[in-house]
Amino acid sequence: QVQLVESGGGLVQAGGSLRLSCATSARTFSHYEMGWYRQPPGEDREERELVASIMGRGGGTGYADSVKVRFTVNLDTAKNALYLQMNNRTPEGTSIYYCRFETTTTQVVTWGRGTQVVVSS
C-alpha cells in the first residue's frame, strides 16, 4: 500500500500563504485520485472536508467552493509529491490537513497522518 507523509504545516497569519507537501512512495500516478482534506479542531474523522483533488490520469482538478481561487493543488511526478498551495488564509482554515490517495479501479484508500495548520487572526 502506498505511504503518504505530509509536511509544511504551521502557524500563518490571516492573509498569508503556506504550501503543504505530501511525499509518497508511489512512482506511478495514473491510477490514483489524490486529494487534500481538512479536519477542524474538535471534529471527528467523519467530518473531514475535501479541499482539493487531482486526477493522476489527465490532471483534472477540483476545489471546494470556499477555497477556489485561493488554493492550488499540483502533482510533481519527478519528486513523487503532491502539493497544496494555500494563499490568503482565513482563520476558518485552522485544521489538520490530510493527504489522501484512492485507487480509481479498486477504491483502496490511503491517508497520511496529517499536518496541522493554524491561521491566526
PyMOL commands that set and color helices and strands:
alter all, ss='L'
color gray80, all
select helices_A, chain A and resi 45-47+91-93
alter helices_A, ss='H'
color red, helices_A
select strands_A, chain A and resi 4-7+10-13+18-24+32-39+49-55+61-63+71-76+81-86+95-103+109-111+115-120
alter strands_A, ss='S'
color yellow, strands_A
deselect
rebuild
show_as cartoon
